[in-house]
Amino acid sequence: MQRIAITGGVAEGKTTILRMFESLGAHTLSSDAIVATLTGPGTELCRQLIKEFGQSIVAADGTLARGALAQLAFGELRLRRRLNQIMHPAVVRALREQLDALGTASLVMVEVPLLIETALQGAFDGVIVAQATPALQRQRLLQRGVSPQQARQILRAQLPTRAKVAFADWTIRTHRTLEQVEAQVQRIWQELTEPRGVYCSAQRIGR
């Protein structure tokens, strides 16, 4: 099985790229989707987060408030580190379980936003980095309803994508048209599915 990670910064099109590969026939997994499942109301991780950070992170419907979590993730460094200490082991464990459950799937594309920050790149057979421009990232965040101040805070808190490109086997430029992005995805897909595709290493998450 080839396991290819898709990473990049906020609002750089990682999910769009993942869906494009899925439409071509790849099995796909999303760390963000795993996080949503793990932190649902009543889950152990949800209870742990509330115990650590208080009821202020709980929305009126009992779910974790995304805005409050964003403040933790992109605000004070001490709180961000504590959040990561709680979240990352659970997410990596669940990701490993889901990958193992795919069994004989020949190619799996996995969206991992914090791949480089958590030093998980060696657990995959290849790395795709989605890269837009900071200006476009900011524009997309504002379109999602993020305030200008919070958008600046988010972008400052993240590892610059140009630093992630150094770890990339492929870089997809997502500041281009959707058709151009799709063409880049198609080229990578052809490379991966031809006999000369990425060699499947023995190294795996958590092993």
Rosetta blueprint (number, residue, H / E / L):
1 M L
2 Q E
3 R E
4 I E
5 A E
6 I E
7 T E
8 G E
9 G L
10 V L
11 A L
12 E L
13 G L
14 K H
15 T H
16 T H
17 I H
18 L H
19 R H
20 M H
21 F H
22 E H
23 S H
24 L H
25 G L
26 A L
27 H E
28 T E
29 L E
30 S E
31 S H
32 D H
33 A H
34 I H
35 V H
36 A H
37 T H
38 L H
39 T L
40 G L
41 P L
42 G L
43 T L
44 E H
45 L H
46 C H
47 R H
48 Q H
49 L H
50 I H
51 K H
52 E H
53 F H
54 G L
55 Q H
56 S H
57 I H
58 V E
59 A L
60 A L
61 D L
62 G L
63 T L
64 L E
65 A L
66 R H
67 G H
68 A H
69 L H
70 A H
71 Q H
72 L H
73 A H
74 F H
75 G L
76 E L
77 L H
78 R H
79 L H
80 R H
81 R H
82 R H
83 L H
84 N H
85 Q H
86 I H
87 M H
88 H H
89 P H
90 A H
91 V H
92 V H
93 R H
94 A H
95 L H
96 R H
97 E H
98 Q H
99 L H
100 D H
101 A H
102 L L
103 G L
104 T L
105 A L
106 S L
107 L E
108 V E
109 M E
110 V E
111 E E
112 V L
113 P L
114 L L
115 L L
116 I L
117 E L
118 T L
119 A L
120 L L
121 Q H
122 G H
123 A H
124 F L
125 D L
126 G E
127 V E
128 I E
129 V E
130 A E
131 Q E
132 A L
133 T L
134 P H
135 A H
136 L H
137 Q H
138 R H
139 Q H
140 R H
141 L H
142 L H
143 Q H
144 R L
145 G L
146 V L
147 S L
148 P H
149 Q H
150 Q H
151 A H
152 R H
153 Q H
154 I H
155 L H
156 R H
157 A H
158 Q L
159 L L
160 P L
161 T H
162 R H
163 A H
164 K H
165 V H
166 A L
167 F L
168 A L
169 D L
170 W E
171 T E
172 I E
173 R E
174 T L
175 H L
176 R L
177 T L
178 L H
179 E H
180 Q H
181 V H
182 E H
183 A H
184 Q H
185 V H
186 Q H
187 R H
188 I H
189 W H
190 Q H
191 E H
192 L H
193 T H
194 E L
195 P L
196 R L
197 G L
198 V L
199 Y L
200 C L
201 S L
202 A L
203 Q L
204 R L
205 I L
206 G L
207 R L
